[in-house]
Amino acid sequence: MRVRFVGHASIAIECQNQVILCDPWLVGKVFNNSWALLSPSSPPAFSTVDYIWISHEHPDHLSFPSLKGIPDSDKSRIKVLYQRHASPRVVDSILKLGFSHVIELPQYRWFRLGRDLEVFCGSVWSMDSFLAVRDRISKECLLNLNDCVLNVDQLRYIKHRIGNVSMLFTQFSFAQWVGNDCDEDHGAERKIEQLTQQIEVFKPEFTVPTASFVYFCNEENCRMNHWMNTPDSIARLKLKGVNFMYPGDEWDSDSRTFEDMQARERYRADYANLQIDPTPDPVVTFAFPWGLNTALSSGMFRDRQFAEKGWKNGWSPFFKWQIRLSTEVFRFTDVKGSLRTINFWWRKKGVKFFQYTGTLRGVGVADE
């Protein structure tokens, strides 16, 4: 098995002569031009890619410009993998881009992509999903949690379902609003707690922090760059098996080595050269649900006054449910939509059970 780090949340996994490219955000800025890639991406040649897996519909994972840039000859051959969600809108959008094949992965069960290659996809909350990739011969198993936020009971449930994990890929810093000037809400600390907990539960041989190699690139939100976790700050924790990879770095299951120090040195240079854009012109209007999500992720939404009113982590419950419902997780407008919705939630029954029992036991997630 071989892994190439592409950049941010994107990795390319080669197993049994098949290549799965995960969440390719390769070009451009996202969330109203308020996030930029920290380092230039380094994707494999698309002619070598067999599958593209999309974890969820946020634009740093589902990047339409990046997918549009794939040659048509490769789009007709590459199969796109996506969770079987209650809503078909992501699948429909991918097909409109010119891809010929989309495989909707069943939730919480192993699915064979080849005789000796299988994947396990699970959904968390209303949108995020994770992917485990396993070589059926060597039993090598890679788990890509990316943005998924889970309590310890949910992590143990997933560990029980997928078995031993050789390598864990997971987010190590925040990816949303975490405070205005002088009222930072400790999002970085919560991510460290989650990272530590994931390592304790899965006990992987190696952990590669991913899905946080962005910076807040506008005058409106650049204050949050001072609060981010960085490769150096994570390395100082001395967590067992943690290694960083820089775009273009490769790992293989034979040598099992990393160039961690060199990767962190290159990231250090990138953090020292952040390019901040001026404040944009005022936004007149945008679609309500997606506009809220964009404002939240870009760091231009919420305030400590919300928390002072008793709203958890500064969330207005009205806005929170508007954002969640905007992902179309409850579609009962027709028979087909109803069946998809029932299937989506039924397949998630195990992880949802441990979500709520964990909350009752006081081990709920630190940040929803």
DRENDO-1510 file (C-alpha; in Angstrom, 1 decimal, always signed):
<recs>
REC; n; res; u; v; w
REC; 1; MET; +0.0; +0.0; +0.0 .
REC; 2; ARG; +1.2; +3.5; -0.8 .
REC; 3; VAL; +0.0; +7.0; +0.2 .
REC; 4; ARG; +0.7; +10.3; -1.4 .
REC; 5; PHE; -0.1; +13.5; +0.4 .
REC; 6; VAL; -1.8; +15.9; -2.1 .
REC; 7; GLY; -2.6; +18.8; +0.2 .
REC; 8; HIS; -5.0; +20.0; +2.9 .
REC; 9; ALA; -7.5; +17.1; +3.2 .
REC; 10; SER; -6.5; +15.4; +0.0 .
REC; 11; ILE; -4.5; +12.1; -0.1 .
REC; 12; ALA; -4.1; +9.5; -2.8 .
REC; 13; ILE; -4.1; +5.9; -1.6 .
REC; 14; GLU; -2.8; +3.1; -3.9 .
REC; 15; CYS; -3.9; -0.4; -2.9 .
REC; 16; GLN; -3.9; -3.5; -5.0 .
REC; 17; ASN; -3.0; -1.5; -8.1 .
REC; 18; GLN; -6.0; +0.8; -7.6 .
REC; 19; VAL; -5.7; +4.5; -6.7 .
REC; 20; ILE; -8.3; +6.4; -4.6 .
REC; 21; LEU; -7.9; +10.2; -4.6 .
REC; 22; CYS; -9.7; +11.7; -1.6 .
REC; 23; ASP; -11.2; +15.2; -1.5 .
REC; 24; PRO; -9.1; +17.0; -4.2 .
REC; 25; TRP; -9.1; +20.7; -3.6 .
REC; 26; LEU; -6.3; +21.7; -5.9 .
REC; 27; VAL; -6.9; +25.2; -7.0 .
REC; 28; GLY; -8.6; +28.4; -6.0 .
REC; 29; LYS; -10.0; +29.8; -2.8 .
REC; 30; VAL; -13.2; +28.8; -1.0 .
REC; 31; PHE; -15.9; +30.1; +1.4 .
REC; 32; ASN; -16.3; +33.6; -0.3 .
REC; 33; ASN; -12.6; +33.7; -1.0 .
REC; 34; SER; -11.8; +33.6; +2.7 .
REC; 35; TRP; -9.8; +30.4; +2.8 .
REC; 36; ALA; -6.6; +29.7; +0.8 .
REC; 37; LEU; -4.4; +26.6; +0.6 .
REC; 38; LEU; -1.4; +26.9; +2.8 .
REC; 39; SER; +0.8; +25.0; +0.4 .
REC; 40; PRO; +0.6; +24.2; -3.3 .
REC; 41; SER; -1.1; +20.9; -3.9 .
REC; 42; SER; +0.7; +18.0; -5.5 .
REC; 43; PRO; -1.8; +15.5; -7.1 .
REC; 44; PRO; -0.9; +12.3; -8.9 .
REC; 45; ALA; -1.5; +12.2; -12.7 .
REC; 46; PHE; -5.2; +11.8; -13.2 .
REC; 47; SER; -4.5; +9.1; -15.7 .
REC; 48; THR; -3.3; +6.9; -12.8 .
REC; 49; VAL; -6.5; +7.6; -10.7 .
REC; 50; ASP; -9.2; +5.0; -10.6 .
REC; 51; TYR; -11.5; +6.5; -7.9 .
REC; 52; ILE; -12.2; +9.9; -6.4 .
REC; 53; TRP; -13.8; +9.8; -2.9 .
REC; 54; ILE; -15.7; +12.9; -1.7 .
REC; 55; SER; -16.3; +13.1; +2.0 .
REC; 56; HIS; -18.9; +15.9; +2.1 .
REC; 57; GLU; -20.1; +19.0; +0.2 .
REC; 58; HIS; -18.0; +21.8; +1.7 .
REC; 59; PRO; -15.9; +23.4; -1.0 .
REC; 60; ASP; -12.5; +22.5; +0.6 .
REC; 61; HIS; -13.5; +18.9; +0.0 .
REC; 62; LEU; -15.9; +19.0; -2.9 .
REC; 63; SER; -14.0; +21.5; -5.1 .
REC; 64; PHE; -15.9; +22.0; -8.4 .
REC; 65; PRO; -13.0; +24.0; -10.1 .
REC; 66; SER; -10.7; +21.1; -9.2 .
REC; 67; LEU; -13.1; +18.5; -10.6 .
REC; 68; LYS; -13.8; +20.5; -13.7 .
REC; 69; GLY; -10.1; +20.7; -14.4 .
REC; 70; ILE; -9.8; +16.9; -14.8 .
REC; 71; PRO; -9.5; +15.9; -18.5 .
REC; 72; ASP; -12.8; +14.6; -20.0 .
REC; 73; SER; -11.1; +11.3; -21.0 .
REC; 74; ASP; -10.3; +10.7; -17.4 .
REC; 75; LYS; -13.8; +11.8; -16.2 .
REC; 76; SER; -15.3; +9.1; -18.4 .
REC; 77; ARG; -13.1; +6.5; -16.7 .
REC; 78; ILE; -12.8; +7.5; -13.1 .
REC; 79; LYS; -15.5; +6.3; -10.7 .
REC; 80; VAL; -16.5; +8.8; -8.0 .
REC; 81; LEU; -17.3; +7.5; -4.5 .
REC; 82; TYR; -19.8; +9.2; -2.2 .
REC; 83; GLN; -21.8; +8.2; +0.8 .
REC; 84; ARG; -25.4; +7.1; +0.1 .
REC; 85; HIS; -26.9; +10.3; +1.5 .
REC; 86; ALA; -30.6; +11.2; +2.0 .
REC; 87; SER; -30.1; +13.8; -0.8 .
REC; 88; PRO; -28.9; +12.9; -4.3 .
REC; 89; ARG; -27.8; +16.5; -5.1 .
REC; 90; VAL; -24.1; +15.8; -4.8 .
REC; 91; VAL; -24.3; +12.8; -7.0 .
REC; 92; ASP; -26.4; +14.8; -9.6 .
REC; 93; SER; -23.8; +17.6; -9.5 .
REC; 94; ILE; -20.9; +15.3; -10.1 .
REC; 95; LEU; -22.7; +13.7; -13.1 .
REC; 96; LYS; -23.3; +17.2; -14.5 .
REC; 97; LEU; -19.6; +17.8; -14.4 .
REC; 98; GLY; -19.1; +15.0; -17.0 .
REC; 99; PHE; -18.2; +12.0; -14.8 .
REC; 100; SER; -19.9; +8.9; -16.0 .
REC; 101; HIS; -19.8; +6.7; -12.9 .
REC; 102; VAL; -20.8; +7.5; -9.3 .
REC; 103; ILE; -20.9; +4.7; -6.7 .
REC; 104; GLU; -23.0; +5.6; -3.7 .
REC; 105; LEU; -21.3; +3.7; -0.8 .
REC; 106; PRO; -23.6; +2.0; +1.6 .
REC; 107; GLN; -23.3; +3.3; +5.2 .
REC; 108; TYR; -21.4; +1.4; +7.9 .
REC; 109; ARG; -20.5; -1.8; +6.0 .
REC; 110; TRP; -17.5; -3.0; +3.9 .
REC; 111; PHE; -17.9; -2.6; +0.2 .
REC; 112; ARG; -15.5; -4.3; -2.3 .
REC; 113; LEU; -14.0; -2.2; -5.0 .
REC; 114; GLY; -11.9; -5.2; -6.2 .
REC; 115; ARG; -11.2; -8.8; -5.2 .
REC; 116; ASP; -8.7; -7.7; -2.6 .
REC; 117; LEU; -9.6; -4.0; -2.0 .
REC; 118; GLU; -12.5; -2.9; +0.2 .
REC; 119; VAL; -13.7; +0.4; +1.7 .
REC; 120; PHE; -15.9; +1.2; +4.7 .
REC; 121; CYS; -17.8; +4.6; +4.6 .
REC; 122; GLY; -19.7; +6.1; +7.5 .
REC; 123; SER; -21.7; +9.3; +7.8 .
REC; 124; VAL; -21.5; +11.6; +10.9 .
REC; 125; TRP; -24.1; +14.3; +11.6 .
REC; 126; SER; -25.9; +15.5; +8.5 .
REC; 127; MET; -23.0; +15.8; +6.1 .
REC; 128; ASP; -19.4; +14.7; +7.1 .
REC; 129; SER; -18.3; +11.1; +6.3 .
REC; 130; PHE; -15.1; +9.0; +6.8 .
REC; 131; LEU; -13.5; +6.3; +4.8 .
REC; 132; ALA; -11.5; +3.2; +5.8 .
REC; 133; VAL; -9.5; +1.5; +3.0 .
REC; 134; ARG; -8.3; -2.1; +3.6 .
REC; 135; ASP; -6.1; -4.5; +1.7 .
REC; 136; ARG; -7.8; -7.9; +2.2 .
REC; 137; ILE; -4.5; -9.7; +1.8 .
REC; 138; SER; -2.1; -7.8; +4.0 .
REC; 139; LYS; -4.9; -6.6; +6.3 .
REC; 140; GLU; -3.4; -3.1; +6.2 .
REC; 141; CYS; -6.1; -0.6; +7.0 .
REC; 142; LEU; -6.1; +3.2; +6.6 .
REC; 143; LEU; -8.8; +5.4; +8.2 .
REC; 144; ASN; -9.5; +8.9; +6.9 .
REC; 145; LEU; -11.6; +10.7; +9.5 .
REC; 146; ASN; -10.9; +14.2; +8.0 .
REC; 147; ASP; -13.5; +16.6; +9.5 .
REC; 148; CYS; -15.6; +14.1; +11.5 .
REC; 149; VAL; -16.3; +15.1; +15.1 .
REC; 150; LEU; -17.1; +12.1; +17.3 .
REC; 151; ASN; -17.4; +11.3; +21.0 .
REC; 152; VAL; -15.4; +8.5; +22.6 .
REC; 153; ASP; -18.3; +6.1; +22.4 .
REC; 154; GLN; -18.8; +6.7; +18.7 .
REC; 155; LEU; -15.0; +6.2; +18.1 .
REC; 156; ARG; -15.1; +2.9; +19.9 .
REC; 157; TYR; -18.1; +1.8; +17.9 .
REC; 158; ILE; -16.3; +2.6; +14.6 .
REC; 159; LYS; -13.2; +0.8; +15.9 .
REC; 160; HIS; -15.3; -2.2; +16.6 .
REC; 161; ARG; -16.8; -2.1; +13.1 .
REC; 162; ILE; -13.6; -1.7; +11.1 .
REC; 163; GLY; -11.0; -3.4; +13.3 .
REC; 164; ASN; -7.3; -2.5; +13.6 .
REC; 165; VAL; -6.1; +0.7; +12.0 .
REC; 166; SER; -2.5; +1.0; +10.6 .
REC; 167; MET; -2.7; +4.7; +9.7 .
REC; 168; LEU; -5.1; +7.4; +10.8 .
REC; 169; PHE; -5.7; +10.7; +8.9 .
REC; 170; THR; -7.5; +13.3; +10.8 .
REC; 171; GLN; -8.1; +17.1; +11.2 .
REC; 172; PHE; -5.8; +18.8; +13.7 .
REC; 173; SER; -7.0; +22.5; +13.7 .
REC; 174; PHE; -10.3; +24.3; +13.5 .
REC; 175; ALA; -12.2; +24.9; +10.3 .
REC; 176; GLN; -14.8; +27.5; +11.2 .
REC; 177; TRP; -15.4; +30.7; +13.2 .
REC; 178; VAL; -13.7; +30.5; +16.6 .
REC; 179; GLY; -14.1; +34.0; +17.9 .
REC; 180; ASN; -13.8; +37.7; +17.2 .
REC; 181; ASP; -10.9; +39.9; +18.4 .
REC; 182; CYS; -10.4; +39.4; +22.2 .
REC; 183; ASP; -13.0; +36.6; +22.5 .
REC; 184; GLU; -11.4; +33.5; +20.9 .
REC; 185; ASP; -13.4; +30.5; +22.0 .
REC; 186; HIS; -10.6; +27.8; +22.2 .
REC; 187; GLY; -11.3; +25.9; +19.0 .
REC; 188; ALA; -7.7; +24.9; +18.7 .
REC; 189; GLU; -7.7; +23.3; +22.2 .
REC; 190; ARG; -10.8; +21.3; +21.4 .
REC; 191; LYS; -9.2; +19.9; +18.3 .
REC; 192; ILE; -6.2; +18.8; +20.3 .
REC; 193; GLU; -8.6; +17.0; +22.7 .
REC; 194; GLN; -10.3; +15.3; +19.7 .
REC; 195; LEU; -7.0; +14.3; +18.1 .
REC; 196; THR; -5.7; +12.8; +21.4 .
REC; 197; GLN; -8.9; +10.9; +21.9 .
REC; 198; GLN; -8.9; +9.5; +18.4 .
REC; 199; ILE; -5.3; +8.2; +18.9 .
REC; 200; GLU; -6.1; +6.7; +22.3 .
REC; 201; VAL; -9.1; +4.8; +20.8 .
REC; 202; PHE; -7.8; +3.6; +17.5 .
REC; 203; LYS; -4.2; +3.1; +18.6 .
REC; 204; PRO; -2.9; +3.4; +15.0 .
REC; 205; GLU; +0.8; +2.7; +14.2 .
REC; 206; PHE; +0.9; +6.1; +12.5 .
REC; 207; THR; -1.3; +9.3; +12.6 .
REC; 208; VAL; -1.0; +11.8; +9.8 .
REC; 209; PRO; -2.7; +15.2; +10.6 .
REC; 210; THR; -4.6; +16.5; +7.6 .
REC; 211; ALA; -7.6; +18.7; +6.7 .
REC; 212; SER; -6.2; +21.8; +8.3 .
REC; 213; PHE; -3.6; +23.0; +5.8 .
REC; 214; VAL; -5.5; +26.3; +5.1 .
REC; 215; TYR; -5.2; +29.8; +6.3 .
REC; 216; PHE; -7.7; +32.6; +6.6 .
REC; 217; CYS; -6.8; +34.8; +3.8 .
REC; 218; ASN; -8.9; +38.0; +4.2 .
REC; 219; GLU; -8.6; +41.0; +6.4 .
REC; 220; GLU; -12.1; +40.1; +7.8 .
REC; 221; ASN; -10.9; +36.8; +9.3 .
REC; 222; CYS; -7.1; +36.7; +9.3 .
REC; 223; ARG; -7.1; +37.2; +13.1 .
REC; 224; MET; -7.8; +33.5; +13.4 .
REC; 225; ASN; -4.4; +32.6; +11.9 .
REC; 226; HIS; -2.9; +33.5; +15.2 .
REC; 227; TRP; -5.0; +30.9; +17.0 .
REC; 228; MET; -4.5; +27.9; +14.6 .
REC; 229; ASN; -2.7; +24.7; +15.6 .
REC; 230; THR; +0.4; +24.2; +13.4 .
REC; 231; PRO; +2.6; +21.2; +12.7 .
REC; 232; ASP; +5.1; +22.5; +15.1 .
REC; 233; SER; +2.6; +23.0; +17.9 .
REC; 234; ILE; +1.2; +19.5; +17.4 .
REC; 235; ALA; +4.7; +18.0; +17.3 .
REC; 236; ARG; +5.5; +19.6; +20.7 .
REC; 237; LEU; +2.8; +17.4; +22.2 .
REC; 238; LYS; +4.9; +14.3; +21.4 .
REC; 239; LEU; +1.8; +12.2; +20.6 .
REC; 240; LYS; +2.8; +8.6; +19.7 .
REC; 241; GLY; +3.2; +7.9; +16.0 .
REC; 242; VAL; +2.3; +11.4; +14.7 .
REC; 243; ASN; +4.0; +12.4; +11.5 .
REC; 244; PHE; +3.4; +15.2; +9.1 .
REC; 245; MET; +3.5; +14.9; +5.3 .
REC; 246; TYR; +4.0; +17.8; +2.8 .
REC; 247; PRO; +2.3; +17.8; -0.6 .
REC; 248; GLY; +4.1; +15.4; -2.8 .
REC; 249; ASP; +5.5; +13.3; +0.1 .
REC; 250; GLU; +4.9; +9.5; -0.2 .
REC; 251; TRP; +4.7; +6.7; +2.3 .
REC; 252; ASP; +4.6; +3.0; +1.5 .
REC; 253; SER; +3.8; +0.0; +3.7 .
REC; 254; ASP; +7.2; -1.6; +3.0 .
REC; 255; SER; +9.6; +1.1; +4.2 .
REC; 256; ARG; +7.0; +2.7; +6.6 .
REC; 257; THR; +9.0; +5.9; +6.9 .
REC; 258; PHE; +8.2; +9.6; +6.9 .
REC; 259; GLU; +10.1; +12.8; +6.3 .
REC; 260; ASP; +8.4; +14.6; +9.2 .
REC; 261; MET; +11.1; +17.1; +10.1 .
REC; 262; GLN; +11.5; +18.2; +6.5 .
REC; 263; ALA; +7.8; +18.5; +6.1 .
REC; 264; ARG; +7.4; +20.7; +9.2 .
REC; 265; GLU; +10.3; +22.9; +8.0 .
REC; 266; ARG; +8.5; +23.5; +4.7 .
REC; 267; TYR; +5.2; +24.3; +6.4 .
REC; 268; ARG; +7.1; +26.7; +8.7 .
REC; 269; ALA; +8.2; +28.6; +5.6 .
REC; 270; ASP; +4.6; +28.6; +4.2 .
REC; 271; TYR; +3.2; +30.0; +7.4 .
REC; 272; ALA; +5.7; +32.8; +7.3 .
REC; 273; ASN; +4.5; +33.9; +3.8 .
REC; 274; LEU; +0.7; +34.2; +4.1 .
REC; 275; GLN; -0.9; +36.5; +1.5 .
REC; 276; ILE; -3.8; +38.4; +3.0 .
REC; 277; ASP; -6.5; +39.9; +0.7 .
REC; 278; PRO; -8.2; +43.3; +1.4 .
REC; 279; THR; -11.7; +43.4; +2.8 .
REC; 280; PRO; -14.1; +42.5; -0.1 .
REC; 281; ASP; -17.1; +44.6; -1.2 .
REC; 282; PRO; -20.3; +44.1; +0.8 .
REC; 283; VAL; -22.3; +41.0; -0.1 .
REC; 284; VAL; -25.8; +42.2; -1.2 .
REC; 285; THR; -27.6; +38.8; -1.0 .
REC; 286; PHE; -27.0; +35.1; -1.2 .
REC; 287; ALA; -28.9; +31.8; -0.9 .
REC; 288; PHE; -30.0; +31.6; +2.8 .
REC; 289; PRO; -28.9; +28.1; +4.0 .
REC; 290; TRP; -25.6; +28.1; +2.1 .
REC; 291; GLY; -25.0; +31.7; +2.9 .
REC; 292; LEU; -25.1; +30.9; +6.6 .
REC; 293; ASN; -22.7; +28.0; +6.2 .
REC; 294; THR; -20.3; +30.2; +4.3 .
REC; 295; ALA; -20.5; +33.0; +6.9 .
REC; 296; LEU; -19.9; +30.5; +9.7 .
REC; 297; SER; -16.9; +28.8; +8.0 .
REC; 298; SER; -15.3; +32.0; +6.8 .
REC; 299; GLY; -15.3; +33.5; +10.3 .
REC; 300; MET; -17.7; +36.3; +9.6 .
REC; 301; PHE; -20.6; +35.0; +11.7 .
REC; 302; ARG; -21.6; +34.5; +15.4 .
REC; 303; ASP; -20.5; +36.5; +18.4 .
REC; 304; ARG; -19.8; +36.0; +22.0 .
REC; 305; GLN; -23.2; +37.7; +22.7 .
REC; 306; PHE; -24.8; +34.5; +21.5 .
REC; 307; ALA; -22.9; +32.5; +24.1 .
REC; 308; GLU; -23.8; +35.0; +26.8 .
REC; 309; LYS; -27.5; +34.3; +25.9 .
REC; 310; GLY; -26.9; +30.6; +26.6 .
REC; 311; TRP; -26.5; +29.4; +23.1 .
REC; 312; LYS; -23.9; +26.6; +23.0 .
REC; 313; ASN; -20.5; +27.7; +21.6 .
REC; 314; GLY; -22.2; +30.9; +20.3 .
REC; 315; TRP; -24.6; +28.9; +18.1 .
REC; 316; SER; -28.1; +30.2; +17.5 .
REC; 317; PRO; -30.2; +27.1; +17.6 .
REC; 318; PHE; -32.3; +28.5; +14.8 .
REC; 319; PHE; -29.3; +29.0; +12.5 .
REC; 320; LYS; -27.8; +25.7; +13.5 .
REC; 321; TRP; -30.8; +23.7; +12.4 .
REC; 322; GLN; -31.2; +25.8; +9.3 .
REC; 323; ILE; -27.6; +24.8; +8.3 .
REC; 324; ARG; -28.2; +21.2; +9.1 .
REC; 325; LEU; -31.5; +21.0; +7.3 .
REC; 326; SER; -30.0; +22.7; +4.3 .
REC; 327; THR; -28.1; +19.5; +3.6 .
REC; 328; GLU; -31.5; +17.8; +2.8 .
REC; 329; VAL; -31.2; +15.1; +5.4 .
REC; 330; PHE; -35.0; +14.9; +5.6 .
REC; 331; ARG; -36.6; +14.4; +2.2 .
REC; 332; PHE; -40.2; +13.2; +2.4 .
REC; 333; THR; -41.5; +15.0; -0.6 .
REC; 334; ASP; -41.8; +11.8; -2.7 .
REC; 335; VAL; -41.5; +8.1; -2.3 .
REC; 336; LYS; -37.9; +7.9; -3.6 .
REC; 337; GLY; -36.8; +10.7; -1.4 .
REC; 338; SER; -38.5; +9.1; +1.6 .
REC; 339; LEU; -36.8; +5.8; +1.0 .
REC; 340; ARG; -33.4; +7.4; +0.7 .
REC; 341; THR; -34.0; +9.3; +3.9 .
REC; 342; ILE; -35.1; +6.2; +5.8 .
REC; 343; ASN; -32.1; +4.3; +4.5 .
REC; 344; PHE; -29.7; +7.1; +5.5 .
REC; 345; TRP; -30.8; +7.4; +9.1 .
REC; 346; TRP; -31.3; +3.6; +9.6 .
REC; 347; ARG; -27.8; +2.8; +8.5 .
REC; 348; LYS; -26.5; +5.4; +11.0 .
REC; 349; LYS; -28.5; +4.0; +13.9 .
REC; 350; GLY; -25.4; +2.6; +15.7 .
REC; 351; VAL; -23.3; +5.8; +15.6 .
REC; 352; LYS; -26.3; +7.9; +16.5 .
REC; 353; PHE; -27.1; +5.6; +19.5 .
REC; 354; PHE; -23.6; +6.1; +20.8 .
REC; 355; GLN; -23.8; +9.9; +20.1 .
REC; 356; TYR; -26.8; +10.2; +22.5 .
REC; 357; THR; -25.7; +7.7; +25.1 .
REC; 358; GLY; -22.3; +9.4; +25.1 .
REC; 359; THR; -24.0; +12.7; +25.8 .
REC; 360; LEU; -26.0; +11.2; +28.7 .
REC; 361; ARG; -22.7; +9.8; +30.1 .
REC; 362; GLY; -21.1; +13.2; +29.8 .
REC; 363; VAL; -18.7; +12.3; +27.0 .
REC; 364; GLY; -20.3; +14.3; +24.2 .
REC; 365; VAL; -18.1; +15.9; +21.6 .
REC; 366; ALA; -16.4; +19.1; +22.6 .
REC; 367; ASP; -17.6; +21.0; +19.6 .
REC; 368; GLU; -20.6; +20.3; +17.4 .
</recs>
